[in-house]
Amino acid sequence: MSPQLVRLLTILLLVLIHLFLFRVIRAIWVGIKPTRETRFRRNRFIRNDRPASVLIVRTPETLSGQRHDLGIEITVGRAATCDVTIDDSYASQIHARIFRREGDHVLEDLGSTNGTYLNREKVSSATTLRTGDHLQIGSTVFEVMS
């Protein structure tokens, strides 16, 4: 084998090892995050000066009307450890998070494969949510309500 091919294969092997370690660390991080019940208890007793906002599922029809309270921070995705778990093959395990910053709810995509959309525009950075906004993760659409 030529030295260039050996060097290329070595670099590819190192990249694969780093990707594997990243996935292991991410899986461990997801496993040690507080459970949904712990987060609910923590967020429930926070005093809000304005009405609590909620996410309401609009599509798919089978889940339409489901309400999810927005606390200090929630995660949305397919993983059982997410605060809002959706059964959507186009959603990542931990797809997005919504958190409070300076009294507003802010949406952030967590590096999902298929992206997070707010009012049909792809979210590329942390974006403030407003009442009436439509949040799309995969084929699941939520509406932000007060």
C-alpha atoms as one frame of an Amber mdcrd trajectory, in Angstrom:
protein
   0.000   0.000   0.000   1.116   3.492  -0.710   1.979   5.778   2.241  -0.753
   8.244   1.228  -3.417   5.536   1.392  -2.183   4.386   4.807  -2.260   7.977
   6.078  -5.799   8.502   4.702  -7.050   5.288   6.319  -5.447   6.314   9.620
  -7.170   9.690   9.534 -10.528   8.083   8.704 -10.114   5.635  11.589  -9.361
   8.506  13.993 -12.427  10.425  12.798 -14.621   7.348  13.302 -13.240   6.836
  16.819 -13.966  10.485  17.697 -17.514  10.249  16.332 -18.094   7.082  18.330
 -16.842   8.718  21.534 -19.045  11.758  20.898 -22.119   9.517  20.562 -21.232
   7.642  23.760 -20.791  10.876  25.723 -24.068  12.244  24.334 -25.912   9.044
  25.284 -24.502   9.233  28.816 -25.514  12.905  29.075 -29.082  12.082  28.030
 -29.173   9.292  30.611 -28.091  11.473  33.541 -30.378  14.441  32.845 -33.185
  14.891  35.404 -36.322  12.906  34.681 -39.473  14.516  33.343 -41.142  14.277
  36.770 -38.244  16.044  38.490 -38.295  18.830  35.914 -42.065  19.184  36.225
 -41.808  19.611  39.994 -38.969  22.118  39.595 -40.799  24.193  36.939 -44.227
  24.001  38.549 -43.410  26.132  41.579 -41.662  28.940  39.714 -43.599  32.192
  40.084 -44.605  33.707  36.764 -45.798  37.296  36.528 -47.501  36.536  33.241
 -49.748  33.638  32.224 -47.937  30.374  31.608 -47.558  29.583  27.931 -48.415
  26.213  26.475 -47.697  24.231  23.342 -50.790  22.740  21.759 -50.427  19.939
  19.203 -52.214  20.809  15.934 -51.070  17.905  13.752 -51.134  14.925  13.513
 -54.890  14.622  14.004 -54.518  11.725  16.460 -52.670  14.003  18.921 -54.490
  17.239  18.113 -55.322  19.265  21.200 -52.663  17.843  23.522 -51.306  20.582
  25.787 -47.742  20.872  27.076 -46.945  23.552  29.657 -43.829  25.611  29.047
 -41.756  25.878  32.207 -38.206  27.112  32.703 -36.863  24.628  30.153 -38.356
  21.773  28.155 -36.917  19.466  25.530 -38.806  18.057  22.551 -37.868  14.869
  20.709 -38.307  11.118  20.378 -36.306  10.168  23.491 -38.258   9.048  26.543
 -36.240  11.513  28.632 -37.623  14.516  26.723 -40.289  16.626  28.411 -42.404
  16.485  25.246 -42.010  13.095  23.591 -43.223  12.792  20.008 -43.458   9.601
  17.991 -42.201  11.039  14.715 -39.546   9.336  12.597 -38.408  12.743  11.276
 -37.646  14.020  14.798 -34.264  13.517  16.432 -33.919  11.873  19.831 -33.434
  15.278  21.450 -34.564  17.619  18.718 -35.118  21.065  20.256 -35.449  22.893
  23.536 -37.538  25.788  24.730 -36.245  27.805  27.652 -36.932  31.068  29.466
 -34.629  34.014  28.888 -35.426  37.484  30.212 -39.114  36.634  30.579 -39.528
  35.248  27.052 -39.662  31.673  25.822 -36.843  30.948  23.391 -36.688  28.083
  20.874 -33.374  26.436  20.017 -32.687  23.592  17.588 -30.264  21.084  19.120
 -28.482  20.058  15.933 -31.349  17.971  14.595 -30.989  16.209  11.270 -34.196
  17.520   9.679 -34.313  20.932  11.334 -36.846  22.814  13.429 -39.258  25.235
  11.778 -40.974  28.257  13.282 -43.761  29.699  11.133 -42.416  27.678   8.170
 -38.914  29.129   8.454 -35.966  26.993   9.516 -34.581  27.945  12.924 -30.832
  28.542  12.726 -30.302  30.280  16.071 -32.147  30.810  19.346 -35.466  32.467
  18.448 -38.071  34.099  20.699 -41.522  32.497  20.640 -44.707  34.577  20.458
 -48.341  33.641  21.009 -49.774  32.209  17.794 -46.437  30.945  16.449 -46.419
  27.513  14.812 -43.523  25.219  15.680 -42.858  22.233  13.412 -40.683  19.277
  14.343 -40.809  16.572  11.703 -44.482  16.245  10.772 -45.677  17.354  14.210
 -46.950  20.941  14.439 -47.436  22.807  17.718 -49.084  26.176  18.301 -47.781
  28.498  21.030 -50.598  29.807  23.226 -50.808  31.917  26.391
